[in-house]
Amino acid sequence: MKKSLLAVAVLGAFAGAASAQSSVTLFGIADASIGSYSATGSSSAVRVLSGNNMQSNRFGVRGIEDLGGGLKAGFHLEAGQNLVNGTGQATTVCNTTAAACATTGNQGLSFNRRSTVSIGGNFGEVRLGRDYTPTFDNQTMYDAFATNGVGSQFNLVAGAQATNTRASNSIAYWTPGNFNGTIANGNAWGGFGAQVMYAASNTDLSAGRYVGGRVSYDQGPVSVSLATGSTGNYTGVAGSGSAKQTNFGASYNFGVVKLIGFYGQNQLNTAAKTKGYSLGFVAPVGMGNVRGSVARGDNGLANGKATQYAVGYDHNLSKRTIAYAYVGRVSNKSGSAIGINGGIAPTAGGSSTGLQLGLSHSF
């Protein structure tokens, strides 16, 4: 009897140790807002319910296993979700706009946001699957509105390549630290960090092949980062060729306010080079934050310039629930006719305004 009790106790101890060395977590974000949009040339405002205006809706599962000796294995499956109608978001099977690479999976959940398996340790992390590109990581980090809603700099300073946000069929390396949610041990090397990514097309090794990288410095209140990426044999827009993107971001946190700056430029095949920049701030006020930004976009043509102004406030109702109110306005020049995010396009040279009142809950 005593031996049986001892065996049970030993097995229980081993089970507890195994449980402590690995974890699996369900997580997600539910975000929706009521929006009102108007534009020059439109007789009335458009009012809609939409999502992803403060944080992007998602549902996922991730896990980490301790392999011993400082080595860890992990996985991350994250699906985009359209909260207002319950459908899943589409994904792409490769990294070009060719017909063979059409989007798929827009009814049930598809792990379009991220689908990776990785191994990490003191050397950093190696990750395989579908993941964010280094250039997008840079852009979302240095945006006062985190590339969401009417204040997103993405409205004017978007990338010019199919692999602007995510790349499928990728292998990537991150230096040690918690950069972009890595499972690597230790801190960044003296404040310096880096990531590199290679992604092949789903059809062959040249069409849609993506190569990108990013270097950063984060120490105390200072953050600076430079990223670049290139998609080879990009097809479907302005013939075939390559698409290149380079951007730079910097921020300084004074405590009472964080100032943010960003500049990006894109070259798609032989088309005119597009470029843009944004200046923004995030200031803690009470139980929330006041945000503001000015963004400028230029598609390289005489009539392709626009400026966006945005301001907003998000209030923490709890650690997981946030209420927010954002307003933005795009002013176009000459023949430009860019509409505010989620809204309607104005007549050439006109303006577009959007207001979003929403609620965002994370779990």
N, C-alpha and C positions, 0 to 999 in steps of 0.2 A: 504493500500500500504506500509506504513511504517512497519507494522507488518510482511508483507511478506518479505520485504528487511532484517528485523532483523532476521527472521527465516533462510533465505538463508545465512546470515553472520555467524550465530551460527553453522549451519550445515557445512559450509566451514571451520570454526575453528576446529570443531571436526574431520573432515576429514584430515585436516593438522596435527593435533595432532596424529591421528592414523597412518598416513603415517610416521611421524617422529619416532614412536615407533617400527616400523618394517621395514625390508629391505629384498630384494631378489636380488641376484647378479649372473650374468652369468660370468664365468671365464674360462680360458684355457691356454694351452701352445702348440705352434707349433714349433717343433724342427726337423731339418733334417741336414744330413752331407754327404759329399762324403768321402768314406773310401777306403784306400788301405792297403791290408794285405798280408803278406808273411810269410812263415814258412819253417823250415828245412825239406827237403824231397819233397817240392812242386816246380815244374819246373818254375812256373810263379806266379806273384802277382795276387790277386783277388781284383777287384775294384767294389764297390757296393754303392748304395744310401740307407741310413738307417736313422732311427730316434732314439730319446731318448738318444742321446750321450752326451748332456750337461744337459738337463732337460727332464723329461719324458713327452711325449705327453698326453694331457688330455683335456676333455671338461666337464664342470660341472655347477651346479647351487646350491647355498647355501643361506640360509636365517636365520634371527634372529628376534624373536618377544619379545618385552619387556612386561612381564606379571605384572610388578609392584612389589614394595617391594623388589627390588634387584634381582628378579627372571627373568630368560630368558629361552625361548625355541628356539631350533634351529634344522636345518636339513642340510645335506651335501650329495649331490649325485654327484659322480665324476667317469667319464668313461675314461678308457684308449683307445687310438686311434692310429692306425698305419698310420702315415701321408703319407708314400710313396705309399700306395695302397688304402687308404680310409676306410679300414675295422676297426671294433671294436676289442678290445682285449678280450680274453676268461676270464672266471671267474670260481671259484670252488664253489660247493654247500656245501661242508663240509671240514674237516681239515685233511684228510688222502689221501693216494694215491690209495686206494681201487677202484675197477672198478665202484662201486656204486657212487663214488665221482668224476667221470670224469669231465673234464672241459666242459663248455658250453658257448654259446653266443659269438662266435668269428666272426660273420658277422656284424650284427647290433650292436649298442652301448650297452654294458652292464656296469652297474655301479660297475665294478670290483675293482676299486682303493679304493673307499670308498662309503658306503651307510649307513648313520646313522641318527638317530633322538636323540635329547638330551635335557636335562634340566640342567641349571647351575645357580649359584649364589655365595654368599659369602662362601658357604660350599665347592665349587668346581664344578665339572661337572660329571653327570652320562650320559653315551652314550651307545646306543644300535644299533646293526647292524653289518655290515662288516667294519673292520678298521685295521689299522696297529698294529702289535704286539709291545710290549715294547722293545723286543730285536732288532727288525728292526729299530725302532726309534733311538735306541742307535747307531746302526751301521752307519746309513746314516748321523747322526749328526757329527760323528767323522771320516769323510772321506773327504779328500781334494777335491775329485771330486764328492762328494755327491752320491756315488754308481752309477754313470753313465759313460758310455764310456770306452775308453781304459785305463783310469787311475783308474777305480773303484776297490776298494779293494775286492769287491764282486767276482771278477775274481778268487781270491785265498782264500779268507776268508769268504766263504759263509756258511749259516746255513745248518744243516743236517736234517731239518724237514720240512714237508709239510707246516706247519704254520709259516715258517720263516719270511715271509714278511707281510701277512695279515691273519686274522682269520674271518671266517664267523660265524654267530649265536652267537655273543659276547655281553657281557655286561662289561663295563669298567668304572673306576672312575679316575678322574684327580683332583689333588689338585688345589687351586686357582692360577690364573695367565694366561699367554698366552702360556703355554706349549703345543706344538703341535696344536696350533690353537683352544684352548678351548674357550668357551663362558663364563667361570667363571669370577666373579668380583675380583678385587684386584690383588696384587702381590704375588709371591711365598713366603712361610713362611720363612723370613730371608734368602732368597736365596735357601732354600731347596724345592724340589718338588718331587712328586711321582705319579705313575700311576699303577693300577692293572687291569688285564683283565682275565675274564673267558669266554671260548667259548665251546659250546657243539657241538657234531657232528650232522649232519643233519639226521642221521639214528638212533642213540641211544645216551645215556648219557656217554658211556665209550669209544667207538671207535672214535678216533680223538679228544677227549676232550683236550682242551688247557688251561693251567693256566700259567700266566706270570706276572712279575712286574718289576718296575724300580724305582730307587731312584737317585736323582740328586742334585747337588749344583752349582748354577750359581750366581756369585757375581763379578761385575766389569769385569776384564779380565780373571777371572778363571772360568773354567767349568769342572766338574767331574761327571761321571755317571756310575752306575752299573746296569745291567739288567740280568734277567734270565727267561727262559720259558721252559715248558715241554709239550709234546704231548703224551697222554696216548694211549696204544693199537695201536700204529702206525703200519700199515701193508703195504706190497708191496715191501719193501726193506729189505733184510737180515732177513726174517721171520717177526715175530711180537714181540711187546714189547713196549718200550717207546723211545722217542727221547728227549734229553735235550740239551739246549744251554745256555751258560753264556758268557757275554762279558762286557768289561770295556773300557771306553773312557775318555780322558782328553785333554784339550786344554788351551793355554795361549795366549792372544792377547797382543803383545807388541806395537801395533799401526802400526809399519812399517812392521810387519809380524806376522801372527798367526801360532803357532806351534800346531800340532795335533798328538795324539797318540791313538792307538786302539789295543786291544787284545781280541780274542774270541776263545772259544773252544766248540766242539759239540760232543755228544755221541749218536750214532744211534744204538739202540738195543745192540747187543753184538759185533758189528763191532768195529774196531780200532777207538780210539778217534782222531778227527781231530782238529787242532788248527792253528792259524795264527795271525799275527800282522801287523800293518802298521804304518809308521811314515811319516807325511806329513806337508806341509806348504801352506799358502795362503798369498800372499804379494800384496797389492794395488800398482799398477804402472800406472801412467797416468790416462786414462779413463777406466781402467780395472784391471784385476788381473793375476798375475803369480801363477801357481799352480804346485806342485810337490809332489811325494810320492814314497816310497819304501814299497812293501808289500811282506810278506813271508808266504807261505802256507805249511802245513805238514799234510798228511793224516794218520800219525801214522805208516806208513810202511817204510821200508828201502829205497824204490825207489819212494817215493811219495812226494818229496820236489820240490818246485819251487819258484822263486823270480821274482817279477815284478817291473820294473822301469817306471815311467811316469812323463811327464812334459807338461805343456800347458799354453796357454794364452787366456783369453776371454776379448773382447773389447766391452764396452758399446757404441753402436751407438746412443742409446737414453735410456730413463728410462725403456723401454719395449723390446728393440731389442738388441741382443748380437751376435757378430760374434766371433767364437772361432777356435782354432787350438790346437789339442792334439796329442801326440805321446806316445806310450807305447810299452814295450818289456817284454816278459816273457821268462826267462831262466830256463829250466827244468834240473833236475838231474836224472841220471840213467834211470829208466823205466817210469818216469813221462812224460806225453805228453799233457800238458795243452796249449790250444791256447788262444791268446789275445782276449778280448771281441769282438764278432762280426766277428772274423776272422776264420782261419783254424788251425786245430791241427797239430803240427809238428810230426816228428818221435820221438820215445822214446829218451829222453835225449836232444832233440833239442830245438830250440828257435822259438818264434813267435813274429812278429812285426806288429803294426797297426798305421796308421795315419788317423786322422779325421779332416776335414775342414768343419765347419758348421755354421748354422744360427739358432738362437732360439728367438722366439717372444712370449711374454706373454700378455694376455688381461684380 
